[in-house]
Every structure is written in C-alpha cells, then in structure tokens.
Amino acid sequence: MNGLPAIIALILILSLFIFFLYIFLQKKIYKDILIKKFLTKNTIREYEKQVNLYLYILNNLNDGLTIVDKDKNILFVNPAFKDNIRSAAFPYSIKKFEFLIRNFEINSLVDNIINKDNLDSIEKRISYFDKANEKTVNCRVFKIKDTEKYAVIVRDVTYLQKIENIRSTFIQNISHEVKTPITAIMGFVETLKNGAMDNHATGIKFLDIIEHHTKRLNYLIDDLITLTKIETGRAQIKLEKINIKSSVEHSLSLFEKEIKEKKIDIVKNIGNELFISDFSKINQIIINLIQNAVKYTEKGGIIKIEGSIQDAKTVYNFIAGAEEASILWDNLGRAETHKEFFFFSIEDTGIGVSYTNLLRLGERFFRVNSSHTTEYKGTGLGLAIIKHTLKLLNGAAVLKSSLGNGFMFTFMIPLSQDYINIKDGEQAAPL
C-alpha cells in the first residue's frame, strides 16, 4: 500500500508532462501552419506579381505573339498581333489559330513545326495584301522547351522592306543613269581618237554629244546633293523678293525648244505680284514641274499654268474641295499667322498616272514603269526633291491624275505677313 501513492504521483507527473508536451506541440504545429500559410500567401502574391509583370511586357511588345497547343488552340495572343497581321480588330473569342489567321504561309509554318519532330524552329519573311496595302512581316515559329506548346512571333517589317526596295531601285536606276552616259562618252572619245577629230564638223558633233552626257551626269549629281541636303536638314532658307510672272517666264524659256518641237500650247494665268520667299527653291520646284509637264505631254497638247497670291480661306477651301482621287502633301498646319499664300498650279494633257502610282510619287527614286513611260528618262528624284522642299517651306501640294487623262500639280506656300506688303516696282529676285 505504501507504494500506491508513489505510483499515483508518478502517473500524475507523467500526465502533466504529456499535457504540457501536447500544448507545446500544438502551439508549434499551429505556429508552423501560420508560417506556412503566411509564406504561401507571400509566394502566391510574388507569383502573381511576376505573372502580371510578364503579361505587361508581352502585351506591350511591338512584336505580335500567339501561343498555341498541338491542336492549334489559341492559349495566348497579345494586342500587337492584330496590328502586325490584321488591320481590323479581331475577336478574342476565336479559339482556333487557323480561323484567326487566314494567311496560308503562316499556317503552313505552324503546321510544319507541330508535325515534324526534328524541327524546333522556323522563320520566313512573308508579304501579303491587307486592305489593298502590301504588308511584309517576319514570322518565326518555335516549340517551347519541354512542353507541347508553340509560339508564333510576327514582326512588321513593311517599312524596312520599303527602304530595301527603294535602295534596290536606287542602285538599279543610278547604275543605268550613270552607265549610259559614261558608255556614250567613252564610245565617242574612242571614235575621236581613231580619226574622227580630223573631220571638224564630225568632231564638233561628237563633242556636243559628249557635253550633253556630261551635263546629264552633272544634273544627276546635283539632284542627289540637293535631296541629301534637304533630308539631312542642311538646306538653308534664303529670303529674296520674287516676281511671280518673271519667275514663270524664265522657267518656260528653258524649255522653249522642246515646247516648239512638240507644238505644245501654253495657257498662262500669272499674276504680277511680288512676294518674299526662297527664290532658288521655289524656282527649282517650278522648273521641275514644267520640265515634267513638257516631257509627258504629247505633240499638240496643252499645258495650263496659274500663279498668284491667295488668301488663307481660298487655299484651305481648295484643299478641302480636293477630290478623293487626289493626293495631298500637307505641311501647312492651320496657323493663324498664315494669311497669304503663294499659289501655283500646272496642268497638262499628257499621259497621266494611275492612282496606284500617284500614291508613290514623291518617293525617292520612284519611277513609273509601264509601256506608257519607257521612252521617258529620269532618276525619279525630281518629285522627291519637290516634296521635301515643300516640307522645308511648310508648304502643301495637291496631286491629281489618272492614266491617259493628264496630270495636275498644285502647291501653296505660306507667306509671312511681314513679307507681303512690298511696294509695286521694287526689284524682284534676279533671274
């Protein structure tokens, strides 16, 4: 009996120990659960931040991105995809890639990656027409590592392709324009060296031809230098007094021989006002326009020329009333300081230009290539120089033409009020 209290005491001690151990373990487990729960919440929060960051980056890429599975179900598509592939907003409810993209070449790239196990990536430059406008994209399709998912990336390179085409056209045109006169010069020099110099009349004739081709090369170089100066911002504006009538008459006199040979009727309505602007640049525009009109107008045709000072309302109404088939180069803005404008228009009855080519006039080195224009020479720099010169002078132009129905070019240049009130009889810019 004496051992019973000791046993009871031992049991009591063990019970208390177990109780406190239970309390301790329960608190520790609860604490661990709380810590894990807290860490889980933080982890999820950080994960959500990372996901949102990646989504923000993907949605703001300039490159279009779509992710599809092996059945070509769309898993993700970013906003840039519609800009690089489709001009119209597409419904995000579309789930199949082939319904989203109707382009056969792009779909073929995706099919090749999905169906060929040994192919992990493929890239191709693709051109297509979107709403009558040609677009070019670089398309890259690749399998995402360790998944059955595939990424389709498209980058709009239409502008780069356009630059590449311009460069290619430039090299082709310049090569022809330089090689032709050089070949002629070399041929006539060789002929002169082989005895043609002994005949005075023949020698003079050949030297005249050599001089003609030398001038042709010089004009080409001058055009390139002029265009480069304007494009690089190195062209300076020099203000001088200009008489509209004398400027136009001088420009026409440069082509008097061609006008007489082709029996072209010149109809003029030229004011005799004086104004101040950059004489050399305006004169160059007028000369280029008259040269084109004379060149493309057939025998017995008519060229109408108008030049005057017009108020802002007349000019803006003219621009607003331009037909939809016309092309507008507008650098005017609508500044209230533009009260008066130099207004010039030239219209011919020549071969005209199709609307498609009319859109491209003013591009560097662009020349209309058709059966109607093969006999006309040129580098395609004239209208590019005019376009950039008008931009330099804050001017605008309206171009109107159709194939077989002549060509009309109207430009207007704003004049500062300080330069308009010139007294009659003051000396205009020298010609």
Sequence and secondary structure as in RCSB ss.txt:
>XXXX:A:sequence
MNGLPAIIALILILSLFIFFLYIFLQKKIYKDILIKKFLTKNTIREYEKQVNLYLYILNNLNDGLTIVDKDKNIL
FVNPAFKDNIRSAAFPYSIKKFEFLIRNFEINSLVDNIINKDNLDSIEKRISYFDKANEKTVNCRVFKIKDTEKY
AVIVRDVTYLQKIENIRSTFIQNISHEVKTPITAIMGFVETLKNGAMDNHATGIKFLDIIEHHTKRLNYLIDDLI
TLTKIETGRAQIKLEKINIKSSVEHSLSLFEKEIKEKKIDIVKNIGNELFISDFSKINQIIINLIQNAVKYTEKG
GIIKIEGSIQDAKTVYNFIAGAEEASILWDNLGRAETHKEFFFFSIEDTGIGVSYTNLLRLGERFFRVNSSHTTE
YKGTGLGLAIIKHTLKLLNGAAVLKSSLGNGFMFTFMIPLSQDYINIKDGEQAAPL
>XXXX:A:secstr
 THHHHHHHHHHHHHHHHHHHHHHHHHHHHHHHHHHHHHHHHHHHHHHHHHHHHHHHHHT SSEEEEEETT BEE
EE THHHHHH SS   TT  BHHHH   HHHHHHHHHHHH TT  EEEEEEEEEETTEEEEEEEEEEE TTSSEE
EEEEEE HHHHHHHHHHHHHHHHHHHHHHHHHHHHHHHHHHHHTTGGGSHHHHHHHHHHHHHHHHHHHHHHHHHH
HHHHHHTT     EEEEEHHHHHHHHHHTTHHHHHHTT EEEEEE   EEEEEHHHHHHHHHHHHHHHHHHS TT
 EEEEEEEEEEHHHHHHHHHT  TTSEEEE  TT TT  EEEEEEEEE S    HHHHTTTTSTT    STTTTT
    S HHHHHHHHHHHTT EEEEEE TTS EEEEEEEEE GGGT   TT      
